[in-house]
Amino acid sequence: MLALPFAASAQNVSGVPGPVVRDDDRSAEFRIGVDPDSGEIVQRLHYQQAVEKDTVARLQLQYRTDIGEQPEADFVQLQIWRQLTPDSTPERRQDWQTALRLDLRLEADGPPGRVAVNWLNQFRLGEGLNARVFVQGALQVGAGADSGLLLQSRTSLRQRTDIGTIGLEQISNYGSTIDFGAFADQTHLVGPFLAVPVASDWTLNGRALLGLTRGSDDMNVLLRIQRRF
């Protein structure tokens, strides 16, 4: 994700975020993703906090390296998103919830940076079962920026259980509107995940995505550790 934000060979540590904002949200998260074939490792730290009702700000710092080498800074990013639909309550259940998120990214090796607008959606399908749909359009900004709009989508199906949340995630990076290329050359990944609370304020999340096209890595493995304050 340095020169090409949606490069097919890039290890992906992004998830499928939901639109619901907790008014008391304050949390930190560490993510580490590994590509077993190339040996590429991505580490991401983030801290997020509710800044007002229905609005959250998140700061991210990402490092990238290969096995046996020293990590190098990849980017720093500020994300701000706002929930647009009411909270779901026992008296008034919301079967659809949505939010908008703005991303501002500075690359460690200099311009171009990136500005992205994201649309986050969640649909209630049953007791403890929901689907999420995430769509992003991004523009490079600064010296050397391409003029095309970079597009990606992510979807998930999630079921709460007695041990945690299990589900399936799918991530698609389509590339630039200047030249989408063939479907087989784009990045399309799909695979299962499991999120388990390991203490009152800690959650452990594991995921394995398999590549569906020749433009995708064969496998992406991700581990996430979250701490709420």
LINNOR-V791716 format. One record per residue. N is the residue number from 1. RES is the residue in one small letter. PHI is phi in degrees with one decimal (* if undefined). PSI is psi in whole degrees, -180 to 180 (NA if undefined). D_FIRST is the distance of its C-alpha to the first C-alpha in Angstrom with 1 decimal. Layout:
n=(N:N)
res=(RES:RES)
phi=(PHI:PHI)
psi=(PSI:PSI)
d_first=(D_FIRST:D_FIRST)
This chain:
n=(1:2:3:4:5:6:7:8:9:10:11:12:13:14:15:16:17:18:19:20:21:22:23:24:25:26:27:28:29:30:31:32:33:34:35:36:37:38:39:40:41:42:43:44:45:46:47:48:49:50:51:52:53:54:55:56:57:58:59:60:61:62:63:64:65:66:67:68:69:70:71:72:73:74:75:76:77:78:79:80:81:82:83:84:85:86:87:88:89:90:91:92:93:94:95:96:97:98:99:100:101:102:103:104:105:106:107:108:109:110:111:112:113:114:115:116:117:118:119:120:121:122:123:124:125:126:127:128:129:130:131:132:133:134:135:136:137:138:139:140:141:142:143:144:145:146:147:148:149:150:151:152:153:154:155:156:157:158:159:160:161:162:163:164:165:166:167:168:169:170:171:172:173:174:175:176:177:178:179:180:181:182:183:184:185:186:187:188:189:190:191:192:193:194:195:196:197:198:199:200:201:202:203:204:205:206:207:208:209:210:211:212:213:214:215:216:217:218:219:220:221:222:223:224:225:226:227:228:229)
res=(m:l:a:l:p:f:a:a:s:a:q:n:v:s:g:v:p:g:p:v:v:r:d:d:d:r:s:a:e:f:r:i:g:v:d:p:d:s:g:e:i:v:q:r:l:h:y:q:q:a:v:e:k:d:t:v:a:r:l:q:l:q:y:r:t:d:i:g:e:q:p:e:a:d:f:v:q:l:q:i:w:r:q:l:t:p:d:s:t:p:e:r:r:q:d:w:q:t:a:l:r:l:d:l:r:l:e:a:d:g:p:p:g:r:v:a:v:n:w:l:n:q:f:r:l:g:e:g:l:n:a:r:v:f:v:q:g:a:l:q:v:g:a:g:a:d:s:g:l:l:l:q:s:r:t:s:l:r:q:r:t:d:i:g:t:i:g:l:e:q:i:s:n:y:g:s:t:i:d:f:g:a:f:a:d:q:t:h:l:v:g:p:f:l:a:v:p:v:a:s:d:w:t:l:n:g:r:a:l:l:g:l:t:r:g:s:d:d:m:n:v:l:l:r:i:q:r:r:f)
phi=(*:-83.0:-79.0:-115.2:-58.7:-117.4:-59.2:-64.4:-86.7:-81.3:-64.6:-106.6:-114.5:-79.2:-112.8:-116.2:-72.2:-94.4:-86.3:-77.3:-107.1:-84.2:-63.6:-104.3:-62.6:-156.0:-153.3:-128.5:-145.1:-118.6:-125.1:-135.9:-120.1:-130.7:-99.1:-59.9:-76.2:-88.8:80.0:-72.9:-124.1:-119.2:-121.3:-133.3:-112.8:-146.5:-129.0:-134.5:-154.7:-67.1:-103.1:-165.5:-58.3:71.4:-131.9:-128.4:-116.6:-134.5:-112.5:-122.7:-132.4:-120.4:-120.9:-135.5:-160.0:-110.0:-55.4:89.8:-113.9:-77.4:-63.4:-122.8:-59.5:-105.4:-160.4:-122.0:-143.5:-109.0:-123.5:-131.6:-134.3:-130.5:-74.2:-104.4:-106.8:-65.0:-66.6:-81.8:-130.2:-58.5:-80.6:-142.3:-77.8:-103.3:-82.6:-136.3:-132.1:-145.0:-152.1:-117.0:-133.8:-110.3:-114.7:-123.8:-120.4:-114.2:-79.7:-66.4:-94.8:97.2:-64.8:-80.3:-93.1:-150.0:-121.5:-131.6:-114.4:-123.7:-115.8:-108.9:-135.5:-139.0:-122.8:-80.6:-108.9:174.7:-66.4:73.7:-114.9:-145.4:-119.0:-119.5:-131.9:-125.4:-128.6:-130.6:-122.3:-131.5:-123.0:-77.5:-133.8:99.5:-59.7:79.6:-71.3:-79.3:-90.7:-75.7:-91.8:-88.7:-119.1:-150.1:-139.6:-141.8:-136.7:-151.0:-120.7:-130.3:-129.1:-75.3:-132.1:-66.4:-96.4:154.3:-118.2:-116.9:178.8:-131.1:-119.8:-135.9:-127.3:-128.5:-110.5:-92.3:92.5:-96.5:-64.6:-64.7:-159.2:-66.3:76.0:-72.1:-54.7:-66.5:-92.1:-83.4:-97.0:-135.7:-125.9:-150.2:176.4:-86.2:-142.5:-142.1:-117.0:-128.9:-70.7:-108.6:-163.2:-61.2:-120.2:-116.9:-134.1:-112.8:-129.1:-120.3:-149.3:-134.8:-107.7:-108.7:-74.6:-102.5:-133.1:-69.5:-82.8:-107.2:-62.8:-63.5:-154.0:-122.4:-114.2:-132.9:-124.4:-124.2:-124.5:-118.5:-127.3:-96.3:-111.9)
psi=(24:-79:-36:105:-28:38:138:-29:0:134:132:120:14:152:-163:91:151:163:-13:131:126:127:-24:19:128:113:161:152:142:132:140:126:143:134:106:-29:-50:-19:9:137:132:132:134:133:138:152:134:153:140:130:-21:178:129:10:133:143:141:136:131:144:125:139:151:143:173:156:129:-3:165:139:146:140:138:-58:164:141:138:130:136:123:153:128:131:-17:157:158:149:133:164:-32:-28:91:135:111:-15:131:147:157:161:144:139:130:133:116:136:124:144:-30:19:-177:158:153:-162:140:129:144:131:142:118:131:147:134:127:124:-16:-171:111:6:127:162:143:142:125:130:135:137:129:147:137:144:150:-175:135:9:140:156:-11:159:124:127:141:159:155:142:156:153:126:135:122:138:-178:-27:-14:-149:129:156:-169:134:147:132:131:125:116:-16:-156:148:-18:-38:94:-35:177:154:-40:-21:-9:170:119:118:147:147:172:160:161:126:124:127:129:-8:180:-33:9:142:136:130:125:145:146:119:139:139:138:-13:167:-19:0:152:152:-38:141:127:132:138:130:136:121:141:122:144:NA)
d_first=(0.0:3.8:6.1:5.2:4.0:6.0:6.1:9.1:8.9:6.2:8.5:9.0:11.1:11.8:15.4:17.9:19.3:22.9:24.5:27.4:27.6:29.9:32.0:32.2:28.5:27.5:25.1:22.6:20.2:18.5:16.0:15.3:13.6:14.6:14.2:17.9:17.6:15.1:15.9:12.3:12.7:10.6:13.0:13.0:16.2:17.4:20.8:22.2:25.6:27.8:28.7:31.4:32.6:29.9:27.1:24.5:22.1:19.3:17.5:14.4:13.3:10.5:11.0:9.7:12.4:14.4:17.8:20.4:18.3:17.9:14.8:12.9:11.7:8.0:8.9:12.1:12.7:16.1:17.0:20.5:22.1:25.6:27.6:29.7:32.2:34.9:34.7:36.3:39.7:42.5:44.5:41.7:39.1:35.9:34.8:31.9:29.7:27.0:24.9:22.6:19.6:18.1:14.7:14.4:11.3:11.6:9.1:10.9:11.3:12.8:12.7:11.6:11.0:10.8:13.8:13.9:17.2:17.5:20.7:21.6:24.7:26.9:30.0:32.8:34.0:36.6:37.6:34.5:32.5:29.8:27.0:23.8:22.0:18.9:17.8:15.1:15.1:12.7:13.4:11.8:14.6:16.0:16.6:15.0:13.8:14.1:16.8:15.8:15.1:12.0:13.6:13.2:16.0:16.8:20.4:22.4:26.1:27.4:30.8:32.3:34.7:37.0:34.5:31.3:29.0:28.0:26.1:23.7:20.2:18.5:14.9:14.4:11.5:13.8:11.8:13.5:17.2:17.9:17.5:16.8:18.0:20.0:19.5:19.4:16.4:14.3:12.7:15.6:16.1:19.2:21.1:23.3:23.0:25.6:25.9:29.0:30.6:31.7:33.6:34.6:31.4:28.9:26.9:25.2:22.8:21.8:20.0:19.5:17.7:18.8:17.3:19.6:18.6:18.1:14.5:13.7:13.8:17.5:16.9:14.7:16.9:16.5:19.0:19.4:22.3:23.5:26.4:28.3:30.6)
